[in-house]
Amino acid sequence: MSTIQVEVVSAEESIFSGPAKFVALPGESGELGILPGHIPLITRIRPGAVRIEKADGGEEFVFVAGGILEVQPKLVTVLSDTAIRGKDLDEAKANDARKAAEEALKNAKSDVDLAKATSELAVMAAQIAALRKYRQKK
């Protein structure tokens, strides 16, 4: 069985490091699936869930708030400012943050405020969707 090394890194820490059979994540233009031997690729990723099928048959879910993906034939690297293990996602906190972003969107006084609130709302919606996807798999 062929595997590929996967590294998921946030600004603060390494979130996942290990061999995998398959990786799926939200690419800028749609869902990406990566198998060992994939052609080299660098692209931006959207907020959402990274699903890693580990070499031992288990699965790992990580929420990323966007970032950069680099694929080499034997290595997948996901770099994100914010990355949270699926088991560490907190739905109550995510819903509170989504509500705060909705309020900020309503009260935006400039284009910059509007863009920031819109971005934050998209990230929180993606985080909630990733959490629900993670819970369904359990």
VENPECOR-V466934 format. One record per backbone hydrogen bond with DSSP energy under -0.5 kcal/mol. NH is the residue of the N-H (numbers start at 1). CO is the residue of the C=O. Records with the same first field share a line. If there is no record, write none. Layout:
BEGIN
NH = CO ; CO
END
This chain:
BEGIN
4 = 20
5 = 74
6 = 18
7 = 76
8 = 16
9 = 7 ; 78
10 = 13
11 = 81
15 = 8 ; 13
16 = 8
18 = 6
20 = 4
21 = 53
22 = 53
23 = 34
24 = 51
25 = 32
27 = 25 ; 30
28 = 44
30 = 27
32 = 25
34 = 23
36 = 21
37 = 73
38 = 35
41 = 71
43 = 69
45 = 67
46 = 26
48 = 64
50 = 62
51 = 24 ; 49
52 = 50 ; 60
53 = 22 ; 51
54 = 52 ; 58
55 = 19
57 = 54
60 = 52
62 = 50
63 = 84
64 = 48
65 = 82
66 = 46
67 = 45
68 = 79
69 = 43
70 = 77
71 = 41
72 = 75
75 = 72
76 = 5
77 = 70
78 = 7
79 = 68 ; 77
80 = 9
84 = 63
86 = 61
88 = 85
89 = 85 ; 86
91 = 89
94 = 90
95 = 91
96 = 92
97 = 93
98 = 94
99 = 95
100 = 96
101 = 97
102 = 98
103 = 99
104 = 100
105 = 101
106 = 102
107 = 103
108 = 105
114 = 110
115 = 111
116 = 112
117 = 113
118 = 114
119 = 115
120 = 116
121 = 117
122 = 118
123 = 119
124 = 120
125 = 121
126 = 122
127 = 123
128 = 124
129 = 125
130 = 126
131 = 127
132 = 128
133 = 129
134 = 130
135 = 131
136 = 132
137 = 133
138 = 134
END
